[in-house]
Each structure stands twice: as structure tokens, then as C-alpha cells.
Amino acid sequence: MQLYRREKIEPRDQYDITRAACALPYADIFITDGGKASAIRELKLDAAYKTEVFSMKKSELSALTTRLREIIN
């Protein structure tokens, strides 16, 4: 996705990609940075693995908090 978008690839990106690849098939909820969350959604990996993906963007914190409350109640 980063190559397609012509984004600069940082050394830490490999770790983020590895974490996502290992977690998405097994996790019900996956939290990552905004760019990675956007890429996962754009590639429809969240739907493929039936994983809810959230970023730590302020606009998503309310939805994440609500979802976590649903889980614990």
C-alpha cells in the first residue's frame, strides 16, 4: 500500500506490517496508527479477517471507547 501511495517507507513500518499480519487473523479488535488503519480498511483486510480496526485518532477514540465498554459489560 505504501508503494502504491508513493509514501516514504520508514524502518519501523516493517514492524507495524508484521504486527498487523500476525494479529489481524486472530484479533477481534486491532488498534494501530491512523495511516495503517486507513490502509487496512482500504485493502479490506478488516472485513476479510472480521476484525474491527481502530486508530488512536481523536475522531475514533469515542467509537473505540464505546466498543470496549460493550465488551466488558
HELIX and SHEET records of a PDB file:
HELIX    1   1 GLN A    2  ARG A    5  1                                   4    
HELIX    2   2 ASP A   13  ALA A   23  1                                  11    
HELIX    3   3 GLY A   34  GLU A   42  1                                   9    
HELIX    4   4 LEU A   45  ALA A   48  1                                   4    
HELIX    5   5 LYS A   58  ILE A   72  1                                  15    
SHEET    1   A 2 ILE A  29  THR A  32  0                                        
SHEET    2   A 2 GLU A  52  SER A  55  1                                        
END                                                                             
